[in-house]
Each structure stands twice: as structure tokens, then as C-alpha cells.
Amino acid sequence: MVTSLRDAAAAHVRPDWIPALAELVGDAHVLTEMPDLWVYSRDRAPYATFHVRNANVPATLPCAVACPGSVAELAQVVRFARARRIPLIPFGAGSGVLGGALPLERELMVDLKRLNAILELNEIDGTVTVQAGMNGGQFEAALNRRGFTCGHLPQSLHMSTVGGWAACRGAGQNSTRFGKIEDIVVGLAAVMPDGRELRVRPVARRAVGPSIKDLMVGSEGIFGILTEITLRVWRLPEARLGVVLAFPSLQAGLDAMRTIMQHELRPAVVRLYDREESDQRTAGIAAFAERPFLAIMEFSGTRRLAEVEHGLAMEIVETHGGSRTDDAPYLHWQQHRYESYSPKWQHSDHSMDTIEITGPWSRLPAMYERIRREVLGVCEGMYFGTHWSHAYPEGACQYMTLRLPPMPHADTLRLHRRAWDLAERACLELGGSISHHHGAGLFRNPWLRTELGVGLEMLQAVKDHLDPDNLFVPGKLGMRARPGAVDIESTEDAS
Ligand SMILES: Cc1cc2nc3c(=O)[nH]c(=O)nc-3n(C[C@H](O)[C@H](O)[C@H](O)COP(=O)(O)OP(=O)(O)OC[C@H]3O[C@@H](n4cnc5c(N)ncnc54)[C@H](O)[C@@H]3O)c2cc1C
């Protein structure tokens, strides 16, 4: 059953252990008032937003929010929760879009934003160690003031935390040059479900079995709470050369992108847009009349390196029929790169979402055509637009935006999930991965079994061992839910 905020508030019972929790972190750092519980009842998952605009709680309210001010306090909170069998969810900034931070059974939210210090910038090793709750925008600004960047610049830079980046295995907009978060993170610390500390010392590489770092990066809180991350940093680039390109066909643009990557060039930014998205960004620019597909690229580093990479890439672009044109779309993208368009649409009763998948170059065109056809068939008035970014020698991220027109709430939920199902199934059938960088959270549970196969059982076995009472972020990332947890698929059917 879907619960209205009014009913959830009426049913709310303040746990009797709140005073004991307050002794650990201080009265001011335990939130129990209804406005706070309402705010922490969701992240930025569009599914949750659709409920919130109808004054429904997406799943449940949390029972309370604890905001520890140190790693020692955090470990105490974890031990406290374990002793009382209280399920909990670490909370960074709540910008996740898959419902990872959604309470399903009145979990205790553990907000990490007070763990927000840069602990060390090591200019010789080219690394920075930062507490996990630090805001991404503040972190990057502090590095920039010292002449560095960490190269991880997600669109959500200012509304996410460094710990959240690692927890969700994210990718920034400059990832083609600097790598994804798993390439940038070289060490970490975490509080495990039994309160002990896990430490992966920052070194360039190790050959001592499977990577424990990689077990934690992308674990979305199910194995422990990240407290400290050591990341690579780079000197701020001397030059940034942005270019706007017009291609005669989508295939020509994809071929140019692939060839650039397979020739060992590493542009900081590569973005190729389909016809819908190109048209929105190129109105009035003559070059796009003949070559309607837009691409943006940026080359950065020392000036000489950026110029050489730019020159070589332009030769490849020309071979594929592309030409350089007006800088306006690049400048516009640069100016707006950290803005979110979805609130505008959600507030006008449209229902917008994005799905990011990874495909091999050989399958991307078929993946795009099939998903586009099937998603547009979900309902009249559906919008579907795509761009390709985060390029690799083997393939790229296909980032799709869909938008349902205004319709009754129950239909929105049903058709929204239908569109997702079509996209994720097509991706799997054509050899892709169901998520490139947003993670799995709650909403991707239905497709994880096919994505991971027996690997999902391996993750569950590790989880069962580390967290025998299933208290850490239960029911997410394909893991077993606890009895009594809300099943969002059944609430969709009933709404
Ligand atoms: C407009 C918009 C644009 C976005 N653009 C990008 C993008 O360009 N690239 C990208 O990768 N993502 C993007 N995202 C998704 C999201 O911002 C990222 O997943 C981000 O890394 C989440 O960080 P957070 O601190 O907000 O995490 P939360 O939303 O607070 O948490 C996400 C999950 O991680 C867990 N978690 C959080 N912190 C920790 C921790 N310290 N230890 C263990 N578990 C933890 C939570 O329990 C939850 O399961 C975007 C989202 C929005 C709304």
C-alpha cells in the first residue's frame, strides 16, 4: 500500500532508544521531527519524486536521523544499532537516483555530512585524503585553490558527497581522461557492520588477491560505511580546448568517437548527441543543416599535449565526415554542466528520468534503435533523447532521457517502470551492462540477477558474513530484503 505523508506522520512512534543514541552524538545531532523524517524519506530517484509530488511517502519514513561528528562516533552508532538490531542507511547528500537511500522499513539514517575535512593533500604522491561526507563541490573548490583537481566532476558535483561517489561507483563528465571513480580512488577506510575499521592503504597497485578496494567501491553501503577516501589528484590543466563538431550521421559520430579512443587519445570530454538532443542544442547554427548530429569534445593538459591530441582527433573527425563549427553549444554546456533539468519537468507534471547503460561499439547502434523504438511505444507523447559520453576503446555509455507526459499518478508509475524494463532488457539481450554510473540502489533490483548471474550470490554471501542480521542498507543492490520491508513494485500495482 502507498502511504500518504499524513498517515505516515500519524503512525509515527518515536523510538524509546533516542535518548541513548543522543548520548553518543549529542542531542542536536539526532533528528526526530517530522519535517526532517520527511526530507530523509527519499533521495533523488524519480520514482520517489513522483510519489513526493503526490504527498505520498515513497516507501516509509526513517525512524530517526543520526549525524555523527567523528569516525569514533560513527563506529559507536554502528555498534549501538547492531546491539539493538536497528537497520540503518548511510546518507551522503541524497543525490542518488536509484532509491539506494530510501528507507523501506523505518531504517535509521546515518548522515555523514559532518565528516567533511580534507585530511591530507600529498603533492609528491599526487593524492588527497578526504572524509567521506565532504560535499563534492566544496572538495573540488578546495583542491582548485591549491592548484589541483581530482578530475571527478559529475553533473551532481555540488549536490553529492565524495563518499557517495565511491559508494555508487560513479563517473564524472571528464572521465574519459581522468577515469571513473574506481580509477581515481587509491585507498579508503570504512566502518564495517560490526564496528571494526577496514583500511585499504593507498598504494599505486597491489597483487594480493582480489581487490578489497573494488569490493567497497560500488557497494552502496551494503558492506560498510566509507569514512575516508584517498583519491588521485592532477595539476589544474594549463589548457582546455573545447570544440563543437557537426556529423552527417549518428554512425559517423560513433565511428569517430571509437577511432579516437582506439588511437589512444584521451579527450577530457566526448559527448555525441542523437537527433532529438542535437536539434535542441544547435538551432540557428548553419553547419547543422547538412550535418545534423552534434558532438562536443574537450582536450586538456599541458598546452602542447592538448594541442597535439586536438590536432590528431580533428584528423579522425574529418575522415568520418565531421567538421568543426560554432563554439556556442560547448560554451552552453560548460556554463550549465552542473545543473539539473528534472525538477522543471517533475513540477510541470511530466515525469522525467534518465537511464545510463554501457554498450560495446559493435552493438550500440542496435541498442539505441531498439530501445528508442520500444520506449517511444510505451505511450503517446513520450520523449526519448540520447547522448553518448564516457568513451572507452571497447564501447561507451549510452545516456538516455525519457519523459512521460502528464497522466494519472498510477499510470505514471506503471508506464515509467515499463519503459525501464524495456530499456534494461534490451541492453542485457544485446550484451551491455544495465548501469554505467548511477548504480543499482533499489530500482534496479529486478535486472540484477541477469546482470550478475552467480556473481550476485557471491555478493550476498559476503554480505551475509559481514552483516549477519542484514542491518546495512537491506534490500538494495539485489540483496535480500528483511521481512516486513516495503516492496515498491507491489505498491506501484496498488497505487
Ligand atoms: C541531477 C543529477 C545528476 C547526476 N549526475 C551524475 C553524474 O554525472 N555522475 C554520477 O556518477 N552520478 C550522477 N548522479 C547520481 C548521484 O549524484 C551519484 O550517485 C552520487 O555519487 C551520490 O552521492 P550522494 O553523496 O548524494 O549519495 P546518496 O544519494 O546519499 O547515497 C547513495 C547510496 O550510497 C550510499 N552511501 C552514501 N554515502 C556512503 C558512504 N560514505 N559509505 C557507504 N555508503 C554510502 C547510500 O546508502 C546510498 O545507498 C546524478 C544525480 C542527479 C540528481
The ligand as an SDF file (V2000), in Angstrom:
LIG
                    3D

 53 58  0  0  0  0  0  0  0  0999 V2000
   20.9680   15.9180  -11.3890 C   0  0  0  0  0  0  0  0  0  0  0  0
   21.8100   14.7090  -11.1030 C   0  0  0  0  0  0  0  0  0  0  0  0
   22.9400   14.4970  -11.8580 C   0  0  0  0  0  0  0  0  0  0  0  0
   23.7590   13.3770  -11.5940 C   0  0  0  0  0  0  0  0  0  0  0  0
   24.9020   13.2360  -12.3230 N   0  0  0  0  0  0  0  0  0  0  0  0
   25.7390   12.2050  -12.0560 C   0  0  0  0  0  0  0  0  0  0  0  0
   26.9560   12.0690  -12.7920 C   0  0  0  0  0  0  0  0  0  0  0  0
   27.3060   12.8740  -13.6450 O   0  0  0  0  0  0  0  0  0  0  0  0
   27.7510   11.0060  -12.4690 N   0  0  0  0  0  0  0  0  0  0  0  0
   27.4200   10.1190  -11.4930 C   0  0  0  0  0  0  0  0  0  0  0  0
   28.1860    9.1890  -11.2620 O   0  0  0  0  0  0  0  0  0  0  0  0
   26.2660   10.2290  -10.8080 N   0  0  0  0  0  0  0  0  0  0  0  0
   25.4260   11.2470  -11.0440 C   0  0  0  0  0  0  0  0  0  0  0  0
   24.2530   11.3760  -10.3290 N   0  0  0  0  0  0  0  0  0  0  0  0
   23.9040   10.3770   -9.3160 C   0  0  0  0  0  0  0  0  0  0  0  0
   24.4030   10.7360   -7.8920 C   0  0  0  0  0  0  0  0  0  0  0  0
   24.6600   12.0960   -7.7680 O   0  0  0  0  0  0  0  0  0  0  0  0
   25.6510    9.9560   -7.5750 C   0  0  0  0  0  0  0  0  0  0  0  0
   25.3300    8.5930   -7.4870 O   0  0  0  0  0  0  0  0  0  0  0  0
   26.3540   10.3650   -6.2820 C   0  0  0  0  0  0  0  0  0  0  0  0
   27.6060    9.7320   -6.2610 O   0  0  0  0  0  0  0  0  0  0  0  0
   25.6030   10.0390   -4.9970 C   0  0  0  0  0  0  0  0  0  0  0  0
   26.2630   10.6840   -3.9280 O   0  0  0  0  0  0  0  0  0  0  0  0
   25.4870   11.1120   -2.5950 P   0  0  0  0  0  0  0  0  0  0  0  0
   26.5160   11.5980   -1.6490 O   0  0  0  0  0  0  0  0  0  0  0  0
   24.3930   12.0590   -2.9050 O   0  0  0  0  0  0  0  0  0  0  0  0
   24.9260    9.7030   -2.1420 O   0  0  0  0  0  0  0  0  0  0  0  0
   23.4590    9.2690   -1.5080 P   0  0  0  0  0  0  0  0  0  0  0  0
   22.4420    9.5920   -2.5230 O   0  0  0  0  0  0  0  0  0  0  0  0
   23.3630    9.9590   -0.1990 O   0  0  0  0  0  0  0  0  0  0  0  0
   23.6780    7.7570   -1.3420 O   0  0  0  0  0  0  0  0  0  0  0  0
   23.7050    6.8870   -2.4490 C   0  0  0  0  0  0  0  0  0  0  0  0
   23.9380    5.4510   -1.9630 C   0  0  0  0  0  0  0  0  0  0  0  0
   25.2570    5.3330   -1.4190 O   0  0  0  0  0  0  0  0  0  0  0  0
   25.2130    5.0150   -0.0370 C   0  0  0  0  0  0  0  0  0  0  0  0
   26.2320    5.8440    0.5950 N   0  0  0  0  0  0  0  0  0  0  0  0
   26.3370    7.1930    0.6020 C   0  0  0  0  0  0  0  0  0  0  0  0
   27.4390    7.5720    1.2500 N   0  0  0  0  0  0  0  0  0  0  0  0
   28.0470    6.4520    1.6720 C   0  0  0  0  0  0  0  0  0  0  0  0
   29.2330    6.1880    2.4130 C   0  0  0  0  0  0  0  0  0  0  0  0
   30.0310    7.1570    2.8430 N   0  0  0  0  0  0  0  0  0  0  0  0
   29.5450    4.8980    2.6650 N   0  0  0  0  0  0  0  0  0  0  0  0
   28.7670    3.8900    2.2260 C   0  0  0  0  0  0  0  0  0  0  0  0
   27.6390    4.0850    1.5430 N   0  0  0  0  0  0  0  0  0  0  0  0
   27.2830    5.3500    1.2590 C   0  0  0  0  0  0  0  0  0  0  0  0
   23.7990    5.3100    0.4180 C   0  0  0  0  0  0  0  0  0  0  0  0
   23.4080    4.4770    1.4750 O   0  0  0  0  0  0  0  0  0  0  0  0
   23.0120    5.0280   -0.8320 C   0  0  0  0  0  0  0  0  0  0  0  0
   22.7850    3.6550   -0.9370 O   0  0  0  0  0  0  0  0  0  0  0  0
   23.4060   12.4720  -10.5700 C   0  0  0  0  0  0  0  0  0  0  0  0
   22.2640   12.7110   -9.8070 C   0  0  0  0  0  0  0  0  0  0  0  0
   21.4720   13.8070  -10.0510 C   0  0  0  0  0  0  0  0  0  0  0  0
   20.2560   14.0500   -9.1940 C   0  0  0  0  0  0  0  0  0  0  0  0
  1  2  1  0
  2  3  1  0
  2 52  2  0
  3  4  2  0
  4  5  1  0
  4 50  1  0
  5  6  2  0
  6  7  1  0
  6 13  1  0
  7  8  2  0
  7  9  1  0
  9 10  1  0
 10 11  2  0
 10 12  1  0
 12 13  2  0
 13 14  1  0
 14 15  1  0
 14 50  1  0
 15 16  1  0
 16 17  1  0
 16 18  1  0
 18 19  1  0
 18 20  1  0
 20 21  1  0
 20 22  1  0
 22 23  1  0
 23 24  1  0
 24 25  2  0
 24 26  1  0
 24 27  1  0
 27 28  1  0
 28 29  2  0
 28 30  1  0
 28 31  1  0
 31 32  1  0
 32 33  1  0
 33 34  1  0
 33 48  1  0
 34 35  1  0
 35 36  1  0
 35 46  1  0
 36 37  1  0
 36 45  1  0
 37 38  2  0
 38 39  1  0
 39 40  1  0
 39 45  2  0
 40 41  1  0
 40 42  2  0
 42 43  1  0
 43 44  2  0
 44 45  1  0
 46 47  1  0
 46 48  1  0
 48 49  1  0
 50 51  2  0
 51 52  1  0
 52 53  1  0
M  END
$$$$
